Amino acid sequence: MAKAATPKRPTRDEVELEDLGNQLVEAKEDGDERVLSVWGMADKVRGRITVLDSRTRLVHVDENGSIRKIPFLDIMKVSYE
């Protein structure tokens, strides 16, 4: 029986990932609210970036008092919207 094909996360090169990392660091330092487009999620995530955990590669986003942990590689875009 064939296994159901799940869509794969788009691959990005080192330059794109470094640029994304720089945007996240800047967002954390500014303390401003940002909108993240996350792979596999229909809705965008809006909040303040509180922690960039290099050990677990998770980005902690404060959404109105609740913390959401998003894998770095799942973040497609960071914007102000």
N, C-alpha and C positions, 0 to 999 in steps of 0.2 A: 504494500500500500504506500502511496506517495505521501511524503510529509508535506504539510501545509507550508507554503513559502511565506516567510515573514519579511516585510520590507527591511532592507538594511540601512543603517545610518549612513548618510553620505560621507565619503572620505574627504578630508581636507589636508592640505600640505602644511608644512611647519610654519610657513609665513602667515597663513590664515589663522592657525592656532595661537601663534605668538601675538598677533594683532588682537585676537579675541581676549587673550589673557591680559594684555595691556589695558583694554577697555574695561575689563572687570576690576582690575586694580585701581584704575582711575575712578570708577564708580564707587568703590568701597571707600577710597580716600575722601571723595567729595561728600559722601553721605546722602547724595540725592537719590530720589526714587527713579528707577529705571524699569524698562519693559524688556523682558527676555522672551525670545522666540525659542521654544524648546522642541526638539525632535520628538515626535510621538504624542505630543499634546496638542489638542485642538485649540485650547485657549492659551493666550499669552500670560506669562507670570509677571505681575507688577509688584515691585517692592524695593526695599533698600538692601543692598548686599552688606552683610554683617561679618561673614567669615569666608575666607578662601583657604580651605583645608588642603594643603599640598599632599598630605599623607594619604587621605582617602579620596582625593581629587573630587571633592564635593564643594559646591558653592552654596552657602547658607543665605537664604533670602527671607527677610522679615516682611511678611504680608499682613499688615494691620495687626501686629502682635503675635502672629503665629509664624514659626520658623519652618521653611520648606527647604529641604536639601536636594539639590539638583546636580547630577553628574556633569562635570565640566564638558565632557565630549558631547553631551546631549544638547548643549546650548548652541544654537545656530546663529543668533544675532542679538546684539545689545543695542537698545535705542532709548531715546527720551520719550517718544510718542506722547 
